Amino acid sequence: MNLLNKFLDLFQKNYEPTLISEFEAKKILKLSKRLGINFGNTLLYAKALTHRSYLEKPTSLIKSNERLEFLGDAVLGAIVAETLFTKFLSEDEGFLTKTRSHIVDKNALYEAATRIGLKQYLLYDKRFIKDTEEGIKTILSDCMEALIGAIYLDKKIDVTKNFVLKWIVNPNFDSGKYQIDKNYKGQLLEYTHSEKLSPPNYVIVSSDGPDHKKEFVVEVQIDNKSFGIGNGKNKKSAEQAAAKTTLKQLRP
């Protein structure tokens, strides 16, 4: 019996065999080898790799990775917070908060997913995503969080922490990217405060498209005046883009 057959046989002894296909099992087995983690509850990883667009196809998997993404986001934040708290003993809360936001943001997660080669393991429908750069970046960063959630439930905190340090935290430390402040909303708030202006107000101009491919447009208003406009795949990214544009307008 080859390794894949052993893998499938083990899964069928512990879970309902109709829950996962051989195609999905092959992807999960390859990912297990890539990460050097011996997956236990295979169904968790199948869900972690499943974007909701994949569920438009006839498939035995019932749920997408969104619940695991929620859990993984919280676990990732806690691990990074503890790491920074231990590493930077003389830094204040503001530095720790900003640094954590850099390490756990979408770009950092996308870069980690790229290092792993996570795209080749994803279960998604190209008809809906069309492999656009922004679309792939979003589903890969979301998948990283879902994968963290799956590892945490399956292998507990120590294995999860090692995974996060290896693929996300340490590469950021090595490159120095964690020192780059990409929280433009925070910078804009600090600027308006220092200039004795009203805090920025973020107004949604439009929100168009289907749920899996929605486009938000947000405008910044300060003292009832319109400033920068930004767009993104979610409200948060659109607000950051609008804040970045506004800072370019306001700063000398």
N, C-alpha and C positions, 0 to 999 in steps of 0.2 A: 504494500500500500504506500503510494507516494505521499509527500508532505501535505499537499492540498487535500487529498482524500482523508487523511488523518484529521486534518483541520475540520473538514465538513462532518466527519463521523462524530468528532467530539462535540461539535455544535448541536448535532441532531439528538445527541443523548441528553442534552441539557435544556434545549429550547425546542419549541414547535418547529418542525422542519420546513413548513411553508412560509416562515417569516422572512427568509432571506434566500436570494437566488445564488446560483453558482458564480455568475458574473460578479455579483456584489461581494461574495465571499473571497474571490480572487483578489479583488482590490484591497480588501481589509487585510488579507494575509500579507500582501506585498508591503502595505503600510506598516504592519507590525514588524516586519523585517527591517524596513527603512529606519524606524525609530528605535529598534532594539528593545522593544517592550513586548512582552508576551501577553497579548490580549486575552482576557478571560471572558467577560460578557460581550460576545461579538456583536449582538444586536445593538448595544450602545454605540459602537463605532460605526455601524451601518447608518444609524440615525444621525450621528455627528457629521457624516459625509454627505448627507442627503439635503440638497437645497429643495425648497418647496416646488420649484419649477419641474423637478424630476417626477413629482407626484401627479403631474398632468398626464403622465404616461400610465398605462396599465402596469401596476407594480404591486407586490405583496407588502411592501413597507407602508405602514399607515401614517407615520408621523415624519415631519421634517426635523431639522436640527435646531429649531428656534428655542425650544425649552432648554436644551443643553447649552445653547449660546448664552442664555440668561445666567445659568449656573456658572459657566466657565468664565464669564466676565467678572463675577464676584470673586471666584477663586483666584484668578489672575491678579486682580487688584490687591487682594490680601497678601499674596506671595511677594509681589513687587514692593508693597508697602513695608513688609517685614525686612526684606533685603536692604532697602534704602535706609530704614531706621537703624539697622545694624552697621551698614557700611559708612554712612555719613554721620558720625556721632556729634559733630560740631555744627551741623546745619540746622536751620530753623524749619518750622512747619511749612512756611511758604515755599522754600526750596524743595522740600520733600514732595509736596503736592504737585508742583510744576513738573518735577522730574518724573514722578509716577505717570502723569498724564502723557508725557512724551513717549514713555516706554510701552504704554498700553494702547496708544491711539491706533487708528486704522492703518496708517502707513507702516508703523512698526510691525503690526501683525501681518500685514501683506508681505513685508520683506522676510519675515520669519517663514511664512507659508511658501515663499519662493525658494528659500534655502532648502526646505524640506522637499520641494517639488510636489506640493500638495494638490496642485491642479489635476495631475494625472489620476488621482484617487477619488476626485469629486464625482458625485452623482447629481447631474443637473442636465437640463434640456437646453441645448444650444439654440433651439428655435425661439426661446424666450430671452436668453441672455445675449445671444449673438456674439459672444466672445469680445464684447467691447471692453476697452481697458478699465473704465470705471466700474462696469458691471462685474468683471472678474475680480477686481481689487476688493469690491464690497463682499462678494460671496466667499472669497478666500479668507479675508479677515474675520468674517463671521464664523467660517468653518474652523478657524484656529481656536476661537473661543469655545465652540461646541466640542472640539476635540479635547481641550483642557477639561471641560466638564465631564466628558466620557472617561478620561483617564482618572480623574478624581474619584468618580463613583466606582470605577472598576479596580483601581490599584491604590487608592488612598493618597494621602498628602505627600509622602516622601517621594514617591515616583513622579507625582505631578510637579513637585517643586524642582526636581532634577530636570524634567522636560522643559519647564519654563525658563530655568536658568540657562540651559544649553542652547535653546533655539531663539529665545527672545531677549533676556536680560544681558547675558554676557556679550553677545554681539553688539548691543547698544553701548555697553561700557567700552569695548575694544575700539569702536569707531568714533566714540565721543559724541554721537548724535543725541544722546540724552540731554546734552547741555544746550541744544538749540530750542529756543522757546517758540513753539508753534501754536500756543494758545492765544490766538489773536483776539478773542473775546476778552480774555483776562487783561491783555495789554491795552485794549481800547478802554476798558473800565478804569484801569489805572491812569490812563492819559486824561480821560474826562474828569476824573477826580482831581488830578494835579492842576488842571486848567480851570477848575471850578465851573465845569459844565454839568448839565443834567446827565444822569446815567443813560447809556445807549438803550434804545428801545428797538427790538427786532420784530418787524412786521412781515408776515407771510403775504407776498404779493400773489403767488399762484402755487398750486399743487396739482400737477397734471400727470396723467398716465395710470396704467394698471398698478396694482399693489406691488408686483414684483419688479416694476420698472418705473417707479414714480420719480418725478422731477420737481424739486422745491425751488422756488425763487423767493429770497428774503431781502428786505431793505432795512437799512439802519436809519433810525431817526434820532436826532439829538436836538433838544430844545425845539421840538416840532419842525425841524428842518430835515430834509431828506439828504442822505449821504450815499455811502456805497451800497451796491447791490451784488448779491452772490447767489450762486445756484449750487445744488448738490442733490445726491440721491436720498438724503434724509434732512430733516429740519436742522439737526446739529451741524452737519457739514456745510449746509447753505449759510447758516449764521456765521460760522467761522470764515467762510469765503467773503461774506459781506463785511465782517469786521476787518479783515485784511485789506480790502479795498478802501475802507474808510480811513484806516491808519495811514495809507499812502497819501490820501487827500489832506489829512490834518497835520501830519508831522512835517516840520520844515525840511 
